[in-house]
């Protein structure tokens, strides 16, 4: 067992006596530690006995944010709303580079979302020696965030990247996510690349985000992708996804305009493809970006599925699509594959797995993957997408050797500035794609089977019906949403035997049903102290309301309003998202 404390305050861990909000204790912890009574002295003593790691949130840019503290705590006590304690660094290994923890987050049980929230987590693992061995008795005298402003200034004065890196000492630091984040933060000070916001840890409704929104609306230069070659290009896709994640009520109009532009671009690409089988790279890009965005998925999924059916019917025997010159296009094929995997359609699942296997055959001896069959060097974006497709196809365990070689190749390709580069693409886009892969790799969802697959399909189908609107579609969507919850709960019980719940009633010939399954999960979590004895499941009231609406539809042909079905959809998505991650480590609807 060990304590993990993460803070957004830039000097939280710079004093012997430290403090953190008591209500943040227990988040992302081993079951049972989120409900401990912190007024009990025996509990405080027990927590004190665990080795402790102190880290800053990823968005903190202080001169000491790059250093992780390892040591012990004493005199733990409650003072008003805070937990206060004295911290003593380990004499020999008290200071560890933060990049070590970022790289090994999956091994240490640190979820990517933990880097963006102040909290105290108790982990039910051991801190590996190979992590602690990276520590030293004193914090390193330099760090990338401190050096980076001088590096950028040297570049502005005409030095090339390699020379500026040597002059400022940046080349002394090995390739790392920290260097890449420093590059992106510095780049974003001059121009905005919207997909980089989640990677950089911006939070909704924060002042930092509002400042960036003002820059966006004031006309700050925007970095865009080179695809698609139609209409307004990639900007509407980037804007729609950005506003869906970070926008508020005042940005709804802008988001709707971006979505309308995306629909128009999609119509143009679809027409070119249907008439002349032209524009494969543009179609692949649209599918990839749509699969990354919930709002775009809801608006474009139905049209894309029609195109997917045509694509799969006419798929080449090699399972690698080609350009107009009949040159195998590995990048477009990888984009199409990942896009289809993210969209979650089970219809072509078998053929998607075969496509992934075909792509794997093109790994070069150095570990990279070329963008096309005519090129003789690896391409960063192609390599990242093929790696993601491997994880999503469920091949990660059997292709460990291939993954390791490809990831080592990626790190070798990082530039002195911290960026990654692919021909024809802006460095901001490629760096964001690589960081998104490495940060999200522990939670990339392999293609799921059984109840979880049905839950995801029901949820996806409900979203499509809601988008189409109409009173009968809303009725069907309500029924599908309840089925999504029911199948998800059965999947939880099947995958998590520690819950000790059967999906069948006492006689063994009838399933629990959605109400019974919700009740069973709540009782199981109460028994394990994961929630208080008088507590209820998150979103229980909203789901119960949705089930009543479903019953009204089935038994009385009742109607469901637009607001009611949308509220139900949001509750189902939030419920599946929370308990999928908390109980199984799966973000089922990603």
N, C-alpha and C positions, 0 to 999 in steps of 0.2 A: 504494500500500500504506500502511496505517496500523495502529497498535496501539490496541486498545480494552481497557482494564483496568477491571473492575468489582469492588468490594469491599463486604463487609458490615460491616467495621470502621468505626465512625463517625469515626475520625480518621486513617484510612489515608493520605489524600492531603494531610494538613495540615502535613507536614514536607518539607524539601528531600530527605531520604533516605527512600525508600519501599520497601516489601517486599510480596511476594505469594508464595503457595505455588507452588513450581516445578512440582509435578505438575498444577497447573491451567493450565499454559501450553499453548496450542494448541487449546483447546476452541472449537468453533464458528468455526474458522479456515478459510482457503482450504486446499484439500487440499495436504498436504505439510508444513505447519507444525506439525501435531500430533505429528510423529515426529522433529523435529530434535534433534540432540544438543546439549544446552545446556552440555556440557563443552568444546565446540569454540569457541575464541576468535573465529574468523571468523564463526560463527553469531551470537554475541552482538553483534559489530560490525554485522552486517547488520540485526539487529532494532533496534539503536540508531539506525540511519539513518532509520527511519520516524517520521513525526509521530505523536504520542501523545495519546490522550484518556483521562482518568481520571474515572470516574463511581462513584457509590455505588449499591448495590442499592436497589430501590424502597421496601423496608420500612424503610430507615434514616431516622431522624427527627432527626438532629442539626441544629444551627443552620447548618451549611454543606453539608448533603446536597443542597440544591437547585442547587448550583453545579457545573458541569462544567469540568474543567481541560483546557486545550489547550496543548501545548508540545512539548519535546524531552527525551529521556533520555540520560544519559551514565553512564559508569562502571558499566555493567551487569555483574553478577557473580553467581555462585552461592555462597550461604552456607548450608551444611547443607541443610535442606529448603526454603529460600526463594530466590527471585530478588530481589536488592537492586539499586537504581539511584538515581541522583540525577535529580530532575526540575526543569526550568526552564520556567516558564510563558512563553508568547509575550508579548513586550513590549506589543503593542497589542491582542491578541485572546485573552488567556490565560484568561478566565473567561466562560463561556457558560451561560445558564439551562438547567437540565436539561429543562424542558418542551419546548424546541426539539428535543431528541433523541427524546423520547417521541413527539412528533407526526410526526417524519420517520424513525422507526425502519425502516419498510419500505424507504424510499429508500436508507438507509445499510446495509442488510443486517443489521440487528439483530433477532434473533428475540425474541418476547415472553418466552420462558423465560430469556433472558440477563439480564433485569432482576432475576432472583431467585437468581443464583448468582455467587459469587466466582470469577473466572477471567480469563485473559489470552487475547484473541482477536486474530488477525491478519487484517485485511480486505483483500480484493483489489479495492479501489475507490479513488477519490479523494474526499477530504473536500470537499464542494461549497462554493464561496465564499459562497452564500447562508446556509449554516450558520455559517461562521466569522465572517461580518459581524455576526452577533448578539452576538459577544463584545466584551469590553471589557478595559481594562488592570487593573481591580480588581474584586473580587467585589462584587455589589450589597449595599448595607447592610442590606436587609430581605429576608425571604422568607416565603412563605405559612405554613410550619409554625411559625415563630416568632410570627407575628401571630395565628394561629388560636385559641390558648387565650384570648387577650384578647377576641377576637370572641365566642366561646362564653360567656364570662363576662358580656359586655355583654348578650347575648340573655337570659341567666338573670335579669339585673336589670331586664328589662322593655322593653329597646329592641327595635324591630322590626328585621328583617334588614337593610333598606337603611340605617337610621341607624347600627346597630352596625358595618356594613361601612365606612361613611365615618369613624366615630370611630376605628376601629382601623387604618385604612389598607388594609384588605382590598380595597376598591374600586379602589385604585391598580393592582392587578394584573389584567391582562386575563383573559378566560375561558381556562381551561387544565385539563388532566388533573390537574395538581398541586393545584389548588384543590379539585377533586372528590375526590381521594384524601384531602386534609386533612379535608374534610367527613365522609367515610366513617369515617376513623380516629376522629374526635371523636365521631361518632354511636355507633360500636361500643363506646366506653367506657361508654355508658349502656345500650344495648340491642343485641342481636345480630341481624344479618341474614345468614343462613348463606350465600347465594350470593355475598356480598361477599368471603369469605375468599380465593378464588383471585385475585381482582382486587387484593387488598391484599398479595399475595405471601407468605402464610403457607405454611410448609413442613412436610411430614409429619415427625413425630417430633421437631420442634423444641420447645424449652421454651416459646416464645411460644404455640405451638399448644396444648400441654398446659394452659397457664394458661387459654386460652379454653375448652377442653373442660371444665375444672373449673367455670368460670362457667356454661356451658350446663347442666351436670348439677346445679348448685346452684340453678337456677331463675331465672337472669337473664332479664329480659323479652326476648321474641323478636318480631321484626318479621315479619309474614306477608303474603302476597299476597291480594288480594280475591277470587281465584278458586281452586278451583272452588266453586260453590254447592252442595256436597254433602258429606255425611259430616263428616269432621274438617277440611275445608277444605284449604288448601295446605300446612299444616305437614308432613304425612307425606312429601310430595314433596320438600320442602326438606331434611328430615332424612335421607331415604334417600340423596339425592345427596351431602349433606355427609359422612355417615359412609362412603360408598363411596370418597370422595376422601381424607378426612383421618382416618377412624377406624382403630383398631387392633384386635387380638384382643379387647380388653375391651369394644369397642363393637359387636361382631357381633350380639349379642342385640338391642340397640336398633335396629340397621339392619334386621334381619329383621322386627321389629315394625312399623317404618315401611313396609316393603315390603308387608306383609299389609294394612295400612291403605290403601295406595295401590290394591291390588287390589280391596278392598271399595268404595272410592270409584269406581274405574273401572267396576265392575259396576253401580253405581247410575246413573252417567251413561249407560252404554251402554244400560241398560234404558229410561231416559227417552227417549233418542234413538230407539231402535228402535220404541218404542210410540207416541210422539207427535212424533217429530222435534223434540224440545225440548232445551234446554240446550246450544246451539251454543257460547256463550262458554266454558262449563266444559269442553266437549270440546276446544275449541281450546287452552285453557290446558294441559290434561293432555298433549296431543300435543306442545306446545312444550317443556314441562318434561321430558317423557320423552326427546325428541330430544337434550336437553342432557346426559343422564345415562346412562353405560354400564350401570349396574346396573338402572335403570328400563327401559331399552331391552330388556334381556334378559328382563325379567319381563312387560312390557306390550306389546311389539312385536306379538306374534302376535294379541292381541285387537284392538289398534289397526288392524292391517291389514284385519281384517274390516270394521271401521267405515269405514276409508278407502275400501274397495271400494264400500260403499253410498253414501258421500258423492260419490264420483266418478261413479257411475252416475246420481245425481240432481242433479248439479251444475247450477246455473242457467246460462242462456244467456249471461248477462253475466259469468260466471265469478267473481262476487262474491257470497258468501253473505249472507243477510239475517237480521235479527232477526224476532221474532214479528210486529212491526208492519210487516214488509216493507221496513224501512229497511236499505240496504246497510251491512254491518258490515265496514269495512275492517280494523279491528284483529283481529277473529276470523279473517278470511280470511288476513291476513298471518301470524298465529300458526299456522293450519293449514298454510299453505304452507311456512313455515320448519320446522315440525315434521316434515312429510313429507319435506322435503329432507334434514334431518338423519338421519332414520331410514333413508334410503338405498335405498328401494324403487324399482327402475327401471320398474316396471309402468306408473306414471302419469307418467312423466317428461315426455312431450310436453305433457300437459295442465297440469302444474305450470308449465312455461315460459309457457304461454298465460295462466295466472293471474297470473304476475308481470307480464307485459306489460299486463294489464288494470289491475292495481293502479297501475302507473306513470302511467296516464292521469289519476289523481286528484291529482297533485301540484299544490299551490296556487301562485299567483304568487310568494309569499314563499319557497317552497322546501319547506315542510312538507306533511305528509299528515294529513288529518282522520281521527278515529277512526271516524266513521260518515258516511253520505251526508247526514245531517240537520244536521251541524255545519259551522260556517264558520270554524273556526280550526284550525291544525295541532296535532297531538298528538305528544309526544315518543316515546312507546313505539311507536306505529304507524309513525312515521317510521323509527325504528331497525330495526324488523322488516322493513319493506319494503326498506330498504337492504341488509340481510343477504340477503334473498331474491334481490335483483338479483345480488349476488356469487355466490351459490350456483347461480343459473341460468346463470352464464357470460356475463352481459350487461354486465359492468363496463366493458369497453373501449368498447363502442358507446354507453353511457349515461353517459359521464364528466360531461357537462354537468348531467344530472339529479342525479348523486351529489354533485357539487360544491355545487350550490345547496342540497341537503338538508343536507349537512354544515355549511355556513355558517349555515343556519337553526338547526341544533342548538346551535352555539356561541353564537349570539345568545340562545338560550333559557336558557343557564346562569344561575342565580340568583347574587346577590352572595356567598351562602354557599358556592358551588361546586357546589350540588346542581342536579339537573334535576327537573322536576315534571310529572306527568300526573294529570288528574282521577281521583279514586277510588283511586289507588295511593300507597303510602308513598314518600316522597322517596328513601329508601335503595334501594328496588327499582328505581326509574327511573334513579337515578344509577349503580347497578351495571350495569344493562342498557346504558347509553350507554358507560360505560368499557369494558365487555366488548367492545362493537362496535369502538371505536377501537383498543383494544389487540390485538384478534384479527383485525382487518381484513386485515393482510398475509398471514395464513395461512388465511383462509376458503376452503374448498375448493369450487371450481366443480364442477358435475356432471361426472363423468369418463366417458370412453369406453373401449372396447377392453379391454385386459388389466387395467388398473386397476379398471375397473368390475366385471369378473368377480371379481377378487381381493376387492373389498369385499363383493360379494354372497355369495361362498363363505364368507367370514369371518362375515358376519351370519347366514347359514343355519346354520353350525356352532354359533354361540352359541344359536340357537333350539333346535336338536336337543339340546344339552347341558342346557338348561333343562328340556326335556320329559323327559329321562332315559330309562332303558330300555336294555338291552344293544344292540339294533339301532340305536337312535338314537345311541348312543355310537360304534358302528362307522361309521355314516354321517358323524358329526361329524368323526371322525378323517380320513376320506377327503376331506371338504370342506376341512379345515384345510390338508392337504397341497396340494390344488389352489389354495387361496388363496395360499400361499407361491409356488407355481410361476407362477401368473398375475402375481403382483406382480413377480417377478424378470424375467419377459418384458417387463412394462411398464417396468421400470427400464432394461433394455437398449434398448428402443425409444425412450424419451424422453431417454436420456443417451448420445449417440453417442460422447462422449469415453471411455466405458468400452471401446469397440472390441470389443463382444461381440455375436455373432449368436445368435438364439434357436434356430438350426438346427445340427444336427451337420454334419460335413464334406460329406456327400453332398447336403445341402440339402433332404431330403425327410422329415426326422424331427427333432422338437424335442429340446432338451437333456434334458428331464425335470427333476424337482426336485433330484436329486443333482447332475447335471451343471451345472445353473444356479447352484446354491450354490457349486460349485467354480469356475465361471467368474467369478462376482462376487468371490470371495476372491482369485483370481489377478489380476484387474483392479485391485483395490484395493492389492494388494502391488506391482504394477508402477508404480502412481502414488504409492507411498509413503504412501498414506492409512492403511495399517496396516503394522506391521513385516513384514519378509520371513518371519519365523517365526511371525507372528501369525495368528489365525483370526478369522472373522466373529463378531460378537456373537451369542449364542444358537445357534451352529452345533451344539453338542452336543445341545441340547434338540430342535432341528429334525431332526437325524439320527435321534434316538430316535423322534420322531413318524413319520418316514418308514418306519422299520422296523415300527412298529405298524400303519401303513397296509398295508404289504406282507403282514403276517400276517393282517390282515382279508381282503384280496383273495384271497390264495393258499391260506389254510388256515382261513378262517372264524374266525380268532382273535377273542378277546374283549378289550375295553379297559375298564379300571376307571375309576371316577369321578375319582379323583385324577389318573390318567395323562392322561385327555382334558382335564381342566381345566388341568393343567400345560402341556399342548401348546397349548391356546388362549392362555394367558398368554404363552408364548414367541412364538407367531405374531404376536399383537398388538404385543408389544414390538419384535420384529424389523421388522415393517412400519412401525411408528411411527418407529423410529430411522433406518432407511435411506431411508424416504420423505422425511423432513425433510432428512437429511444430503446426499442425492444429487439430490433433485428439488425440495426446498422444499415438499413436500406432506405434510400430515398426513392420510393417506388415510382413517383410521378415526375422525376427529373426530366 
